[in-house]
């Protein structure tokens, strides 16, 4: 597996910043790593570095309207940038949720506390450092929430990190 350093130096050669056989010094590599991490971060919003859709399974407690998601949240998992689709499982069956993309759509619901067996809508407020998930109607029993979220490439932690890349991404 290549390291971040290998990938960065190969990119620098392709950009004409390094000659074949030449290696970058530590300070230059760290500068280029920070620039690459910043570029990757902005590209993932456009799904350019998303290589799969990952399904997260979360247990949603009864009579609960909202839960936080992200490191230290009610669901302490990686905070998703976007939820592609969502389902709830109830009595062994999966029921799709309509994912509301705009806050205004969720705000238009007048009775946000209405209880039901099977929720119909999910709204995801992508706040930072944790996001907030809202279900409507509010489930009367605990259920499993399945979230299909973008999974992007791992971060460039440092230049010696080994990097596993899916085909076509190096």
N, CA, C and O of each residue as an XYZ file, in Angstrom:
680
protein
N       0.845     -1.184      0.000
C       0.000      0.000      0.000
C       0.885      1.240      0.000
O       1.903      1.282      0.691
N       0.500      2.241     -0.768
C       1.295      3.466     -0.791
C       1.088      4.281      0.485
O       0.091      4.122      1.189
N       2.043      5.146      0.760
C       1.880      6.094      1.860
C       1.396      7.411      1.281
O       1.451      7.630      0.071
N       0.926      8.278      2.153
C       0.523      9.612      1.723
C       1.709     10.296      1.052
O       1.535     10.992      0.052
N       2.909     10.107      1.586
C       4.117     10.696      1.005
C       4.312     10.239     -0.441
O       4.610     11.053     -1.316
N       4.143      8.933     -0.694
C       4.281      8.415     -2.066
C       3.286      9.072     -3.013
O       3.646      9.492     -4.112
N       2.054      9.156     -2.584
C       0.995      9.735     -3.417
C       1.274     11.211     -3.691
O       1.129     11.674     -4.822
N       1.676     11.948     -2.652
C       1.946     13.380     -2.820
C       3.133     13.621     -3.742
O       3.089     14.508     -4.595
N       4.197     12.831     -3.573
C       5.373     13.030     -4.425
C       5.076     12.656     -5.879
O       5.574     13.305     -6.798
N       4.280     11.629     -6.089
C       3.879     11.272     -7.447
C       3.072     12.416     -8.058
O       3.269     12.758     -9.224
N       2.184     12.998     -7.294
C       1.387     14.131     -7.781
C       2.272     15.334     -8.086
O       2.059     16.038     -9.073
N       3.258     15.562     -7.237
C       4.183     16.686     -7.452
C       4.998     16.480     -8.732
O       5.277     17.439     -9.450
N       5.375     15.247     -9.014
C       6.096     14.957    -10.263
C       5.200     15.222    -11.473
O       5.632     15.822    -12.457
N       3.961     14.772    -11.391
C       3.027     14.983    -12.497
C       2.741     16.466    -12.724
O       2.467     16.885    -13.848
N       2.805     17.245    -11.668
C       2.555     18.689    -11.782
C       3.828     19.456    -12.161
O       3.792     20.674    -12.336
N       4.947     18.740    -12.286
C       6.208     19.389    -12.647
C       6.913     20.064    -11.486
O       7.830     20.857    -11.700
N       6.503     19.764    -10.262
C       7.127     20.361     -9.078
C       8.374     19.586     -8.643
O       9.244     20.134     -7.965
N       8.459     18.306     -9.035
C       9.618     17.465     -8.730
C      10.057     16.760    -10.002
O       9.235     16.381    -10.837
N      11.355     16.591    -10.132
C      11.885     15.819    -11.257
C      11.846     14.340    -10.884
O      11.768     13.997     -9.705
N      11.900     13.466    -11.889
C      11.941     12.026    -11.642
C      13.188     11.724    -10.823
O      14.282     12.178    -11.156
N      13.021     10.958     -9.753
C      14.134     10.613     -8.876
C      14.345     11.609     -7.746
O      15.020     11.292     -6.766
N      13.786     12.797     -7.863
C      13.919     13.813     -6.817
C      12.873     13.549     -5.741
O      11.775     13.082     -6.039
N      13.216     13.851     -4.481
C      12.251     13.701     -3.388
C      12.057     15.048     -2.710
O      12.957     15.887     -2.684
N      10.873     15.234     -2.169
C      10.547     16.489     -1.478
C      11.027     16.414     -0.035
O      11.054     15.341      0.566
N      11.406     17.570      0.515
C      11.817     17.598      1.924
C      10.570     17.545      2.818
O       9.448     17.716      2.341
N      10.776     17.311      4.093
C       9.698     17.125      5.060
C       8.752     18.326      5.116
O       7.534     18.147      5.142
N       9.294     19.546      5.135
C       8.453     20.745      5.219
C       7.575     20.891      3.984
O       6.400     21.241      4.096
N       8.130     20.628      2.816
C       7.353     20.722      1.573
C       6.253     19.671      1.559
O       5.114     19.964      1.194
N       6.592     18.441      1.959
C       5.586     17.379      2.004
C       4.447     17.728      2.963
O       3.282     17.482      2.650
N       4.766     18.291      4.112
C       3.723     18.659      5.074
C       2.844     19.765      4.508
O       1.626     19.733      4.686
N       3.437     20.740      3.833
C       2.668     21.815      3.201
C       1.733     21.241      2.126
O       0.555     21.595      2.071
N       2.260     20.360      1.279
C       1.451     19.766      0.213
C       0.363     18.864      0.810
O      -0.747     18.811      0.280
N       0.669     18.147      1.917
C      -0.340     17.311      2.581
C      -1.507     18.165      3.069
O      -2.667     17.792      2.892
N      -1.205     19.301      3.677
C      -2.271     20.190      4.163
C      -3.111     20.728      3.011
O      -4.333     20.833      3.122
N      -2.450     21.071      1.902
C      -3.183     21.564      0.730
C      -4.062     20.456      0.136
O      -5.204     20.701     -0.252
N      -3.522     19.251      0.070
C      -4.286     18.118     -0.477
C      -5.476     17.789      0.428
O      -6.565     17.492     -0.064
N      -5.274     17.841      1.740
C      -6.373     17.563      2.673
C      -7.479     18.603      2.523
O      -8.661     18.262      2.567
N      -7.107     19.853      2.350
C      -8.080     20.921      2.163
C      -8.855     20.727      0.855
O     -10.075     20.884      0.813
N      -8.128     20.385     -0.203
C      -8.760     20.159     -1.498
C      -9.715     18.958     -1.424
O     -10.834     19.020     -1.933
N      -9.269     17.872     -0.793
C     -10.109     16.680     -0.636
C     -11.360     17.007      0.160
O     -12.445     16.526     -0.165
N     -11.221     17.818      1.195
C     -12.360     18.194      2.012
C     -13.401     18.954      1.195
O     -14.599     18.710      1.341
N     -12.960     19.865      0.344
C     -13.920     20.613     -0.481
C     -14.512     19.738     -1.582
O     -15.671     19.922     -1.955
N     -13.744     18.799     -2.103
C     -14.249     17.920     -3.156
C     -15.292     16.930     -2.648
O     -16.184     16.531     -3.397
N     -15.187     16.529     -1.377
C     -16.138     15.525     -0.895
C     -17.554     16.084     -0.838
O     -18.511     15.313     -0.905
N     -17.716     17.373     -0.720
C     -19.044     17.975     -0.755
C     -19.700     17.714     -2.105
O     -20.918     17.560     -2.188
N     -18.891     17.664     -3.161
C     -19.398     17.419     -4.508
C     -19.432     15.927     -4.850
O     -19.724     15.552     -5.986
N     -19.136     15.093     -3.877
C     -19.096     13.638     -3.996
C     -17.953     13.142     -4.889
O     -18.017     12.023     -5.398
N     -16.928     13.941     -5.084
C     -15.813     13.523     -5.923
C     -14.934     12.475     -5.244
O     -14.269     11.695     -5.926
N     -14.923     12.446     -3.933
C     -14.117     11.462     -3.227
C     -14.972     10.456     -2.471
O     -14.478      9.781     -1.568
N     -16.232     10.346     -2.823
C     -17.114      9.364     -2.209
C     -17.044      8.102     -3.055
O     -17.414      8.116     -4.229
N     -16.576      7.027     -2.470
C     -16.426      5.811     -3.264
C     -17.464      4.749     -2.951
O     -17.506      3.715     -3.617
N     -18.291      4.984     -1.962
C     -19.352      4.030     -1.692
C     -20.419      4.692     -0.836
O     -20.198      5.740     -0.230
N     -21.571      4.058     -0.801
C     -22.635      4.487      0.103
C     -22.660      3.445      1.221
O     -22.827      2.252      0.971
N     -22.494      3.909      2.431
C     -22.383      3.053      3.606
C     -23.708      3.067      4.354
O     -24.320      4.124      4.508
N     -24.154      1.912      4.816
C     -25.392      1.879      5.598
C     -25.066      1.779      7.079
O     -24.374      0.862      7.520
N     -25.574      2.730      7.829
C     -25.422      2.743      9.285
C     -26.723      2.275      9.914
O     -27.805      2.698      9.505
N     -26.621      1.416     10.891
C     -27.781      0.910     11.612
C     -27.743      1.486     13.027
O     -26.784      1.268     13.767
N     -28.794      2.223     13.395
C     -28.845      2.905     14.688
C     -30.148      2.551     15.397
O     -31.194      2.447     14.755
N     -30.096      2.368     16.693
C     -31.304      2.064     17.460
C     -31.930      3.370     17.933
O     -31.315      4.139     18.671
N     -33.161      3.608     17.495
C     -33.885      4.834     17.844
C     -34.850      4.498     18.978
O     -35.699      3.620     18.822
N     -34.732      5.190     20.127
C     -35.613      4.877     21.256
C     -37.057      5.355     21.036
O     -37.308      6.273     20.256
N     -37.974      4.726     21.724
C     -39.385      5.104     21.646
C     -39.589      6.527     22.152
O     -38.837      7.012     22.997
N     -40.614      7.186     21.623
C     -41.051      8.512     22.064
C     -39.959      9.574     21.997
O     -39.921     10.488     22.820
N     -39.069      9.447     21.007
C     -37.963     10.391     20.861
C     -38.070     11.095     19.516
O     -38.142     10.452     18.469
N     -38.081     12.418     19.557
C     -38.221     13.225     18.349
C     -36.901     13.419     17.626
O     -36.845     13.368     16.397
N     -35.821     13.644     18.400
C     -34.533     13.952     17.767
C     -33.388     13.279     18.504
O     -33.480     12.958     19.688
N     -32.296     13.076     17.756
C     -31.052     12.507     18.308
C     -29.886     13.181     17.607
O     -29.967     13.513     16.424
N     -28.806     13.381     18.339
C     -27.602     13.947     17.724
C     -26.741     12.817     17.165
O     -26.772     11.686     17.650
N     -25.973     13.159     16.131
C     -25.099     12.170     15.496
C     -23.745     12.814     15.243
O     -23.656     13.941     14.757
N     -22.704     12.084     15.577
C     -21.332     12.569     15.447
C     -20.558     12.206     16.694
O     -21.141     11.731     17.668
N     -19.281     12.417     16.680
C     -18.430     12.071     17.815
C     -18.940     12.748     19.084
O     -19.003     13.975     19.156
N     -19.305     11.941     20.088
C     -19.818     12.457     21.350
C     -21.321     12.680     21.350
O     -21.874     13.078     22.375
N     -22.010     12.436     20.220
C     -23.458     12.620     20.154
C     -24.206     11.407     20.666
O     -23.597     10.436     21.115
N     -25.537     11.463     20.600
C     -26.345     10.303     20.995
C     -25.929      9.075     20.195
O     -25.827      7.974     20.735
N     -25.690      9.277     18.899
C     -25.111      8.239     18.045
C     -23.667      8.661     17.805
O     -23.397      9.508     16.954
N     -22.744      8.072     18.554
C     -21.340      8.477     18.475
C     -20.640      7.728     17.344
O     -19.859      6.804     17.571
N     -20.943      8.153     16.126
C     -20.346      7.619     14.903
C     -19.855      8.810     14.094
O     -20.116      9.955     14.463
N     -19.152      8.559     13.005
C     -18.713      9.649     12.146
C     -19.928     10.434     11.661
O     -20.871      9.854     11.122
N     -19.905     11.750     11.853
C     -21.020     12.600     11.431
C     -21.112     12.584      9.918
O     -20.152     12.954      9.242
N     -22.261     12.158      9.361
C     -22.380     12.141      7.898
C     -22.505     13.551      7.329
O     -23.107     14.433      7.942
N     -21.928     13.746      6.152
C     -22.103     15.010      5.449
C     -23.478     15.075      4.819
O     -24.078     16.145      4.717
N     -23.977     13.907      4.391
C     -25.267     13.858      3.708
C     -25.878     12.479      3.898
O     -25.175     11.469      3.907
N     -27.174     12.454      4.048
C     -27.913     11.194      4.111
C     -28.570     11.002      2.748
O     -29.380     11.823      2.317
N     -28.217      9.924      2.084
C     -28.729      9.641      0.745
C     -30.166      9.146      0.828
O     -31.039      9.623      0.103
N     -30.405      8.183      1.718
C     -31.742      7.638      1.924
C     -31.797      7.041      3.323
O     -30.767      6.836      3.966
N     -33.014      6.765      3.787
C     -33.177      6.236      5.142
C     -34.399      5.321      5.200
O     -35.354      5.465      4.437
N     -34.329      4.383      6.127
C     -35.407      3.418      6.346
C     -35.522      3.177      7.841
O     -34.578      3.419      8.594
N     -36.677      2.702      8.264
C     -36.819      2.183      9.617
C     -37.255      0.732      9.495
O     -37.957      0.359      8.556
N     -36.832     -0.076     10.450
C     -37.291     -1.461     10.480
C     -38.239     -1.604     11.655
O     -37.974     -1.143     12.765
N     -39.329     -2.245     11.378
C     -40.357     -2.459     12.387
C     -40.979     -3.821     12.110
O     -41.434     -4.091     10.999
N     -40.994     -4.668     13.121
C     -41.544     -6.030     13.015
C     -40.946     -6.796     11.833
O     -41.647     -7.550     11.158
N     -39.653     -6.600     11.590
C     -38.955     -7.341     10.547
C     -39.075     -6.765      9.148
O     -38.460     -7.292      8.220
N     -39.848     -5.700      8.964
C     -40.010     -5.085      7.644
C     -39.297     -3.740      7.599
O     -39.155     -3.057      8.613
N     -38.850     -3.372      6.392
C     -38.213     -2.060      6.196
C     -39.215     -1.100      5.576
O     -39.921     -1.438      4.626
N     -39.261      0.095      6.130
C     -40.137      1.144      5.628
C     -39.288      2.344      5.248
O     -38.535      2.854      6.077
N     -39.396      2.802      4.008
C     -38.590      3.960      3.601
C     -39.094      5.239      4.260
O     -40.293      5.419      4.473
N     -38.162      6.110      4.573
C     -38.478      7.440      5.087
C     -38.252      8.447      3.971
O     -37.325      8.294      3.176
N     -39.069      9.451      3.906
C     -38.804     10.556      2.984
C     -37.810     11.464      3.680
O     -38.093     11.995      4.754
N     -36.642     11.646      3.072
C     -35.605     12.497      3.655
C     -35.876     13.932      3.206
O     -35.811     14.248      2.018
N     -36.179     14.786      4.167
C     -36.433     16.198      3.882
C     -35.095     16.908      3.737
O     -34.254     16.823      4.632
N     -34.886     17.598      2.639
C     -33.605     18.255      2.356
C     -33.538     19.686      2.852
O     -32.446     20.225      3.032
N     -34.669     20.303      3.073
C     -34.695     21.711      3.477
C     -35.306     21.856      4.868
O     -36.288     21.189      5.194
N     -34.728     22.718      5.672
C     -35.251     22.986      7.016
C     -36.707     23.462      6.944
O     -37.522     23.144      7.810
N     -37.010     24.225      5.900
C     -38.367     24.764      5.754
C     -39.412     23.653      5.625
O     -40.541     23.800      6.092
N     -39.030     22.540      4.990
C     -39.959     21.416      4.861
C     -40.293     20.841      6.237
O     -41.450     20.548      6.537
N     -39.261     20.685      7.067
C     -39.485     20.166      8.421
C     -40.255     21.174      9.257
O     -41.160     20.803     10.003
N     -39.900     22.445      9.136
C     -40.589     23.483      9.909
C     -42.070     23.585      9.561
O     -42.866     24.025     10.391
N     -42.453     23.185      8.346
C     -43.854     23.252      7.925
C     -44.727     22.189      8.604
O     -45.954     22.269      8.546
N     -44.107     21.203      9.240
C     -44.876     20.186      9.968
C     -45.375     20.830     11.254
O     -44.574     21.286     12.070
N     -46.681     20.870     11.440
C     -47.229     21.590     12.591
C     -47.163     20.791     13.891
O     -46.806     21.348     14.930
N     -47.495     19.511     13.858
C     -47.493     18.704     15.082
C     -46.271     17.786     15.088
O     -46.362     16.614     14.723
N     -45.143     18.323     15.501
C     -43.889     17.556     15.465
C     -43.842     16.437     16.494
O     -42.984     15.559     16.404
N     -44.740     16.447     17.466
C     -44.762     15.417     18.505
C     -45.769     14.315     18.276
O     -45.990     13.490     19.162
N     -46.396     14.282     17.093
C     -47.419     13.263     16.810
C     -46.812     11.864     16.870
O     -45.825     11.574     16.195
N     -47.418     11.003     17.687
C     -46.921      9.632     17.842
C     -47.473      8.741     16.736
O     -48.598      8.910     16.268
N     -46.640      7.788     16.339
C     -47.041      6.834     15.304
C     -46.202      5.568     15.470
O     -45.166      5.592     16.136
N     -46.638      4.482     14.877
C     -45.829      3.263     14.907
C     -44.635      3.392     13.972
O     -43.511      3.027     14.314
N     -44.908      3.925     12.776
C     -43.863      3.999     11.751
C     -43.706      5.448     11.290
O     -44.640      6.018     10.725
N     -42.553      6.044     11.520
C     -42.329      7.429     11.071
C     -42.374      7.526      9.545
O     -42.188      6.536      8.838
N     -42.623      8.730      9.060
C     -42.691      8.964      7.619
C     -41.546      9.811      7.097
O     -41.117      9.638      5.956
N     -41.042     10.732      7.922
C     -40.050     11.702      7.467
C     -38.814     11.692      8.348
O     -38.877     11.409      9.544
N     -37.693     12.008      7.727
C     -36.437     12.240      8.438
C     -35.878     13.567      7.942
O     -35.774     13.804      6.739
N     -35.521     14.425      8.890
C     -34.808     15.652      8.539
C     -33.461     15.594      9.239
O     -33.379     15.245     10.417
N     -32.396     15.941      8.504
C     -31.045     15.937      9.054
C     -30.487     17.354      9.018
O     -30.246     17.917      7.951
N     -30.289     17.916     10.208
C     -29.637     19.214     10.349
C     -28.148     18.934     10.492
O     -27.716     18.366     11.495
N     -27.360     19.328      9.498
C     -25.948     18.942      9.423
C     -25.039     19.777     10.307
O     -23.874     19.976      9.965
N     -25.530     20.267     11.422
C     -24.710     21.075     12.315
C     -23.339     20.459     12.569
O     -23.098     19.293     12.257
N     -22.459     21.253     13.132
C     -21.099     20.791     13.401
C     -20.774     21.108     14.842
O     -21.085     22.224     15.259
N     -20.208     20.287     15.610
C     -19.511     19.043     15.391
C     -20.448     17.842     15.393
O     -20.056     16.755     14.970
N     -21.667     18.020     15.860
C     -22.646     16.953     15.729
C     -23.820     17.471     14.903
O     -24.163     18.651     14.958
N     -24.423     16.574     14.142
C     -25.642     16.896     13.424
C     -26.823     16.434     14.254
O     -26.645     15.753     15.264
N     -28.017     16.795     13.842
C     -29.215     16.368     14.555
C     -30.187     15.718     13.572
O     -30.500     16.272     12.518
N     -30.650     14.532     13.947
C     -31.647     13.791     13.176
C     -33.016     14.017     13.821
O     -33.154     13.941     15.042
N     -34.019     14.292     12.996
C     -35.387     14.473     13.474
C     -36.287     13.481     12.743
O     -36.240     13.389     11.517
N     -37.104     12.742     13.487
C     -38.084     11.852     12.879
C     -39.482     12.426     13.068
O     -39.785     13.037     14.093
N     -40.324     12.220     12.066
C     -41.744     12.524     12.196
C     -42.506     11.428     11.491
O     -42.152     11.095     10.360
N     -43.524     10.850     12.084
C     -44.010     10.934     13.431
C     -43.056     10.255     14.388
O     -42.157      9.497     14.023
N     -43.312     10.576     15.611
C     -42.471     10.078     16.689
C     -42.834      8.619     16.958
O     -43.993      8.317     17.244
N     -41.855      7.702     16.871
C     -42.180      6.273     17.035
C     -42.629      5.946     18.460
O     -42.029      6.403     19.433
N     -43.686      5.154     18.565
C     -44.206      4.772     19.879
C     -43.422      3.608     20.495
O     -43.565      3.324     21.684
N     -42.605      2.942     19.696
C     -41.752      1.856     20.186
C     -40.353      2.044     19.599
O     -40.182      2.698     18.570
N     -39.369      1.468     20.260
C     -38.001      1.543     19.740
C     -37.942      0.861     18.385
O     -38.640     -0.125     18.148
N     -37.115      1.382     17.501
C     -36.962      0.787     16.176
C     -35.536      0.977     15.694
O     -34.743      1.678     16.323
N     -35.223      0.354     14.588
C     -33.902      0.484     13.993
C     -33.985      1.463     12.840
O     -34.826      1.330     11.951
N     -33.100      2.448     12.866
C     -32.999      3.441     11.801
C     -31.813      3.060     10.929
O     -30.698      2.904     11.427
N     -32.045      2.912      9.633
C     -30.976      2.606      8.683
C     -30.711      3.854      7.860
O     -31.601      4.355      7.173
N     -29.486      4.355      7.930
C     -29.096      5.543      7.180
C     -28.099      5.157      6.096
O     -27.088      4.519      6.390
N     -28.364      5.527      4.862
C     -27.405      5.349      3.778
C     -26.671      6.672      3.620
O     -27.262      7.686      3.251
N     -25.369      6.646      3.906
C     -24.564      7.868      3.939
C     -23.353      7.729      3.029
O     -22.912      6.621      2.727
N     -22.827      8.861      2.599
C     -21.608      8.859      1.795
C     -20.424      8.430      2.651
O     -20.269      8.884      3.785
N     -19.591      7.553      2.099
C     -18.337      7.153      2.738
C     -17.218      7.690      1.865
O     -17.050      7.249      0.728
N     -16.448      8.641      2.388
C     -15.372      9.196      1.571
C     -14.035      8.556      1.933
O     -13.950      7.762      2.870
N     -13.011      8.903      1.193
C     -11.675      8.362      1.445
C     -11.163      8.798      2.802
O     -11.561      9.838      3.326
N     -10.274      7.993      3.365
C      -9.711      8.333      4.664
C      -8.919      9.627      4.570
O      -8.488     10.031      3.490
N      -8.735     10.271      5.715
C      -8.008     11.541      5.759
C      -6.509     11.321      5.644
O      -5.993     10.241      5.934
N      -5.822     12.376      5.212
C      -4.363     12.377      5.120
C      -3.810     12.767      6.491
O      -3.416     13.915      6.694
N      -3.777     11.833      7.421
C      -3.374     12.144      8.802
C      -1.957     12.694      8.878
O      -1.719     13.714      9.525
N      -1.025     12.028      8.228
C       0.350     12.516      8.139
C       1.002     11.855      6.924
O       0.421     10.957      6.314
N       2.198     12.297      6.580
C       2.804     11.831      5.326
C       3.250     10.374      5.370
O       3.491      9.782      4.318
N       3.367      9.776      6.561
C       3.795      8.374      6.632
C       2.613      7.410      6.742
O       2.816      6.196      6.795
N       1.397      7.922      6.776
C       0.212      7.066      6.842
C       0.121      6.207      5.586
O       0.256      6.702      4.467
N      -0.114      4.889      5.793
C      -0.367      4.046      4.618
C      -1.811      4.255      4.211
O      -2.685      4.499      5.044
N      -2.037      4.158      2.942
C      -3.314      4.559      2.374
C      -3.886      3.438      1.531
O      -3.256      3.009      0.564
N      -5.073      2.955      1.878
C      -5.746      1.952      1.063
C      -6.746      2.687      0.175
O      -7.672      3.331      0.668
N      -6.549      2.584     -1.134
C      -7.405      3.288     -2.078
C      -8.151      2.303     -2.966
O      -7.575      1.317     -3.425
N      -9.438      2.568     -3.210
C     -10.158      1.729     -4.160
C      -9.606      1.954     -5.569
O      -8.964      2.975     -5.819
N      -9.844      1.025     -6.484
C      -9.340      1.178     -7.849
C      -9.766      2.510     -8.472
O     -10.913      2.934     -8.332
N      -8.831      3.156     -9.155
C      -9.100      4.392     -9.859
C      -8.925      5.663     -9.050
O      -9.035      6.757     -9.604
N      -8.655      5.555     -7.752
C      -8.564      6.751     -6.912
C      -7.146      7.261     -6.705
O      -6.960      8.418     -6.327
N      -6.141      6.421     -6.944
C      -4.770      6.896     -6.718
C      -4.395      7.913     -7.778
O      -3.281      8.435     -7.766
